[in-house]
């Protein structure tokens, strides 16, 4: 899988989890999830999650998004 199929799957899953208006994409390689004014950014290339300035104190959002992204990546990755 390249970035695009994963972006589509992860984008759809996060839209189902958080709502249509809470998920957006930057440059096709970063997915942004905003909940209660706090934003977590998921790098689809490095699989890392970080929070935007002002959102760093919401560790629960970062952890929830990171865990969900990791589980989705694991589900989409081929087993060898």
N, C-alpha and C positions, 0 to 999 in steps of 0.2 A: 504494500500500500504506500502511496505517496501522501503528501500533505492534504490534497483535495478530498479524497474519499474519507479520510479521518475527520477533516474539517466538517464535511457534510453530516456524518454520523454524530460527532460530538456536538455540533451546533444544534442538530435536531433534539438530541437528548437533553441538552441544557435548556433549550427553549421549553421542552415538556416539563422539566423540573422547576424552572424559575419563572417562566412566562415569556411570551414573545418580546415584550418591551424591555426585558432585562438582559438580553443577550445581543451583542454586536461583534463585528470582526474588524480588526485593523490589519491592513496589508496582506490579508489572506493567511497570515501565519500566527496571529495572536487573536484569541477569542476573549472577549471582555464580558464579565458577568457582574451586573450591578444590582444590589439588593439593599433597600433602605438607604440609598445614597452612598453606599460603600461599593467600591469596584475592585474585583480581582481579575488579573490578566493571566491567561494561560498561553504559554508559548507552545505551539504545536510542534515546533522543531526540537526544543530541549525538554519538553514535558514539565517545565517548572511553572509555578504559580507565584505571582507577587501581587501586592496590593498597591494601588495608586496612592500618591500623597494624600493624607487625610483619612485613609482607610487602613493604615497599618495597625491600628489598635484593635481591629476586628479579626482576631486570630481564628475565631470559629468559622468565619466565612472562607478564609484562605484554606483552612484545613478541610472543610466540606468540599470545596471546589477541587482541591488537590486530590482528595481521596476518590471523588467521583470520576475525575479525569483519568486517574491511574487505573481504576477498574474498567473504564471504557477502553483504554489503550490495551489492557490485558485481554479483554474480550475480542478486540479486533485484530490482535497480533496472531499470526499463524503459529501453530505448534509444530515443532520439529522433532 
